Amino acid sequence: MQPEDAYSGREGFQFIDVREYYEFDAGHIEGAAHIPLRHLPARLELLDRDRPVVVACQIGQRSDLAARFLRDNGFDAHNLEGGMTLWAGQGLPMLSGEGAEGQVVDGWAQTLEW
């Protein structure tokens, strides 16, 4: 899902950010739940199966893995194309852990086995 589409439909989506803690604290989508990729399989009960999920990470690699995992587990899940890097590049709002304007910081690639 393209960032502008996710932003314009944000009232209907639940956002999940699968980056690491320091990445999320630097800048995230307002209202996004933070579930690092490696914790996602154990935290499915935190998600509403009746609402579409948009999954975010830095560039879209980890979120693509997470979205595929969620779809395999019965969720209507979408990858945020280009991740937070494209989101920020399009001037869409982000918050830091302190509630100020957020920024994107470098993360690291991960895998998810299921």
JONOR-V123047 format. One line per field, one symbol per residue. phi: phi as a letter, one per 20 degrees, with the letter a starting at -180 (. if undefined). Layout:
phi: ???
This chain:
phi: .fgfffffdgfeddecddffgfffffrbfgnfedcggfeggecfffeefecfdddcbfcoffffgfffffffdneedcefgmlfffgffemffcdegenefebedfdbfcdcdb
